[in-house]
Amino acid sequence: MGDEKVKEEAMRMIGMFQVLPRLVVFDLDYTLWPFYCECRSKREMPSMYPHVKGIIAALKDKGIDLAIASRSPTADIANAFLDKLNIKSVFVAK
């Protein structure tokens, strides 16, 4: 399913609620991507789950702020992956 189709479906689901959260916090490992950061190298090119970009786009379009939280002991790798995926700027807090 493409990013736009995922976004449309997420927008439909979000639209069912009268009250929306002001902030959604995502974990990184096995939430945004299918691996633990500490098992990877900064030199690798990471990949996200296929629906992540569409869901993030829908939440942003609804004015919901996004943040990330992680228990990863390798913050340097997590930050490198966020940079490589060009999604670091969508999060208001880490």
Backbone as JSON, one array per atom type, in Angstrom:
{
  "sequence": "MGDEKVKEEAMRMIGMFQVLPRLVVFDLDYTLWPFYCECRSKREMPSMYPHVKGIIAALKDKGIDLAIASRSPTADIANAFLDKLNIKSVFVAK",
  "N": [[0.85, -1.17, 0.0], [0.65, 2.18, -0.9], [2.16, 5.29, 0.26], [0.29, 7.44, 0.14], [-2.2, 6.13, 0.08], [-2.13, 4.87, 2.56], [-2.02, 7.12, 4.17], [-4.54, 8.26, 3.6], [-6.24, 6.27, 4.67], [-5.45, 6.37, 7.35], [-6.21, 9.0, 7.94], [-8.96, 8.71, 7.68], [-9.5, 7.01, 9.86], [-8.6, 8.6, 12.01], [-10.42, 10.65, 11.77], [-12.72, 9.62, 12.92], [-12.77, 10.27, 15.55], [-13.74, 12.62, 18.02], [-12.22, 14.07, 19.79], [-8.84, 14.71, 19.71], [-5.46, 13.65, 20.37], [-2.89, 15.88, 21.56], [-0.3, 15.29, 21.23], [1.63, 12.63, 19.92], [3.61, 9.97, 20.8], [6.22, 8.11, 19.55], [7.88, 5.01, 19.79], [11.1, 3.83, 18.76], [12.59, 1.37, 17.94], [11.33, -1.51, 16.51], [8.92, -0.25, 16.16], [8.93, 2.12, 14.56], [10.84, 1.12, 12.86], [11.95, -2.18, 11.78], [13.84, -3.44, 13.68], [16.46, -3.56, 16.24], [18.32, -0.78, 17.21], [20.84, -1.08, 18.41], [21.81, -3.37, 17.3], [22.72, -2.79, 14.86], [24.65, -0.92, 12.41], [25.91, 2.42, 12.1], [26.64, 2.95, 9.53], [24.93, 1.62, 7.88], [22.0, 1.67, 5.74], [18.96, 2.38, 6.92], [15.59, 1.02, 7.04], [12.13, 1.79, 7.18], [9.04, 0.57, 8.61], [6.51, -0.17, 6.19], [4.14, 1.44, 6.39], [4.64, 3.66, 7.92], [5.39, 6.31, 7.0], [3.01, 7.28, 5.81], [1.23, 7.26, 7.99], [2.49, 9.05, 9.75], [2.32, 11.38, 8.16], [-0.47, 11.76, 8.07], [-1.09, 12.24, 10.78], [0.38, 14.6, 11.2], [-0.93, 16.3, 9.35], [-3.33, 16.57, 10.65], [-2.63, 18.23, 12.63], [-1.37, 17.24, 14.86], [1.19, 16.98, 17.15], [4.36, 15.28, 17.03], [6.53, 13.02, 18.7], [9.53, 11.29, 19.74], [10.63, 8.43, 21.57], [12.94, 6.33, 23.18], [14.49, 3.39, 24.41], [16.9, 2.7, 23.62], [20.34, 1.91, 23.85], [22.08, 3.03, 22.11], [22.08, 5.83, 21.11], [23.39, 7.38, 19.23], [23.37, 5.84, 16.89], [20.6, 5.62, 16.46], [19.95, 8.35, 16.03], [21.46, 8.81, 13.72], [20.11, 7.14, 11.92], [17.56, 8.36, 11.89], [18.27, 10.75, 10.67], [19.2, 9.77, 8.15], [16.83, 8.76, 7.13], [15.44, 11.02, 6.77], [13.5, 12.05, 8.58], [13.78, 13.25, 11.0], [13.11, 15.94, 11.47], [10.33, 16.01, 11.75], [9.62, 15.49, 14.31], [8.84, 16.91, 17.41], [10.05, 16.61, 19.82], [12.59, 14.69, 21.5]],
  "CA": [[0.0, 0.0, 0.0], [1.46, 3.38, -1.01], [2.08, 6.29, 1.34], [-0.95, 8.21, 0.05], [-3.33, 5.27, 0.49], [-2.01, 4.71, 4.01], [-2.41, 8.41, 4.76], [-6.0, 8.37, 3.48], [-6.85, 5.36, 5.64], [-5.18, 6.92, 8.69], [-7.07, 10.19, 8.08], [-10.33, 8.22, 7.9], [-9.58, 6.52, 11.24], [-8.47, 9.74, 12.91], [-11.66, 11.4, 11.65], [-13.79, 9.0, 13.72], [-12.67, 10.75, 16.93], [-14.05, 14.03, 18.22], [-11.11, 14.66, 20.52], [-7.57, 14.12, 19.29], [-4.34, 13.99, 21.26], [-2.04, 16.99, 21.1], [1.02, 14.73, 20.98], [1.77, 11.18, 19.82], [5.01, 9.6, 21.0], [6.59, 6.85, 18.94], [9.13, 4.32, 20.09], [11.83, 3.63, 17.51], [12.84, -0.03, 17.62], [10.16, -2.35, 16.28], [7.73, 0.58, 16.02], [9.16, 2.81, 13.28], [11.63, 0.23, 12.0], [11.9, -3.58, 12.24], [15.12, -3.9, 14.24], [17.02, -2.82, 17.36], [19.46, 0.05, 16.77], [22.12, -1.58, 18.9], [22.22, -4.52, 16.49], [23.02, -2.27, 13.52], [25.78, -0.01, 12.28], [25.57, 3.74, 11.55], [26.94, 2.97, 8.09], [23.83, 0.98, 7.14], [20.83, 2.45, 5.37], [17.81, 1.74, 7.56], [14.29, 1.1, 6.38], [11.01, 1.84, 8.12], [7.87, -0.21, 8.23], [5.94, 0.48, 5.0], [3.03, 2.35, 6.65], [5.04, 4.73, 8.82], [5.33, 7.66, 6.4], [1.6, 7.67, 5.64], [0.65, 7.53, 9.32], [3.09, 10.31, 10.21], [1.75, 12.46, 7.36], [-1.86, 11.97, 8.5], [-1.07, 12.88, 12.1], [0.85, 15.98, 11.01], [-2.0, 17.05, 8.68], [-4.37, 16.84, 11.65], [-2.1, 19.17, 13.62], [-0.9, 16.52, 16.04], [2.65, 16.97, 17.27], [4.96, 13.95, 17.14], [7.78, 12.93, 19.45], [10.08, 9.94, 19.8], [11.23, 7.99, 22.82], [13.56, 5.04, 22.95], [15.36, 2.89, 25.46], [18.1, 2.25, 22.93], [21.61, 2.38, 24.41], [22.89, 3.57, 21.01], [21.4, 7.03, 20.6], [24.1, 7.85, 18.04], [22.87, 5.09, 15.73], [19.2, 6.04, 16.26], [19.97, 9.67, 15.42], [21.96, 8.65, 12.35], [19.03, 6.56, 11.13], [16.54, 9.39, 11.71], [18.81, 11.65, 9.65], [19.22, 9.09, 6.85], [15.45, 8.59, 6.68], [14.89, 12.37, 6.61], [12.29, 12.23, 9.38], [14.11, 13.87, 12.28], [12.46, 17.24, 11.62], [8.89, 15.92, 12.03], [9.43, 15.27, 15.73], [9.04, 18.11, 18.22], [10.85, 16.27, 21.0], [13.23, 13.38, 21.54]],
  "C": [[0.9, 1.23, 0.0], [1.24, 4.36, 0.13], [0.76, 7.06, 1.32], [-2.16, 7.39, 0.48], [-3.32, 5.07, 2.0], [-2.46, 5.98, 4.7], [-3.93, 8.58, 4.72], [-6.7, 7.49, 4.51], [-6.64, 5.88, 7.07], [-6.05, 8.15, 8.94], [-8.52, 9.77, 8.35], [-10.49, 7.76, 9.35], [-9.5, 7.66, 12.24], [-9.76, 10.54, 12.93], [-12.81, 10.84, 12.45], [-13.81, 9.53, 15.15], [-12.97, 12.24, 17.01], [-12.91, 14.76, 18.91], [-9.83, 13.93, 20.12], [-6.47, 14.48, 20.28], [-3.56, 15.17, 20.69], [-0.66, 16.48, 20.7], [0.92, 13.22, 20.9], [3.26, 10.89, 19.91], [5.24, 8.21, 20.43], [7.86, 6.3, 19.57], [9.83, 4.15, 18.74], [11.9, 2.16, 17.13], [11.56, -0.85, 17.61], [8.85, -1.57, 16.37], [7.84, 1.36, 14.71], [9.93, 1.93, 12.31], [11.72, -1.16, 12.61], [13.23, -4.13, 12.75], [15.45, -3.09, 15.49], [18.23, -2.04, 16.86], [20.79, -0.54, 17.2], [22.64, -2.8, 18.14], [22.63, -4.09, 15.08], [24.22, -1.33, 13.57], [25.3, 1.31, 11.69], [25.78, 3.81, 10.05], [25.8, 2.39, 7.25], [22.75, 1.99, 6.77], [19.61, 1.75, 5.96], [16.56, 1.81, 6.69], [13.22, 1.1, 7.46], [9.95, 0.83, 7.7], [7.15, 0.55, 7.11], [4.86, 1.53, 5.28], [3.42, 3.6, 7.44], [4.89, 6.12, 8.21], [3.9, 8.15, 6.23], [0.94, 8.03, 6.96], [1.19, 8.84, 9.87], [2.48, 11.49, 9.47], [0.32, 12.78, 7.8], [-1.9, 12.68, 9.85], [-0.64, 14.34, 11.99], [-0.24, 16.84, 10.37], [-3.14, 17.39, 9.63], [-3.87, 17.77, 12.76], [-1.6, 18.53, 14.9], [0.63, 16.53, 16.04], [3.14, 15.54, 17.48], [6.26, 14.04, 17.91], [8.26, 11.49, 19.39], [10.68, 9.69, 21.16], [11.82, 6.61, 22.54], [14.41, 4.67, 24.15], [16.7, 2.43, 24.88], [19.36, 2.79, 23.59], [22.53, 3.01, 23.35], [22.18, 4.75, 20.36], [22.07, 7.55, 19.34], [23.61, 7.14, 16.78], [21.42, 5.5, 15.42], [19.15, 7.4, 15.58], [20.47, 9.62, 13.98], [20.86, 8.1, 11.44], [17.91, 7.57, 10.88], [16.98, 10.39, 10.65], [18.75, 11.01, 8.26], [17.82, 8.93, 6.27], [14.74, 9.93, 6.46], [13.57, 12.58, 7.37], [12.55, 12.92, 10.72], [13.31, 15.16, 12.52], [10.97, 17.17, 11.93], [8.6, 15.78, 13.51], [9.75, 16.52, 16.53], [9.9, 17.86, 19.45], [11.41, 14.87, 20.87], [13.49, 13.04, 23.0]]
}
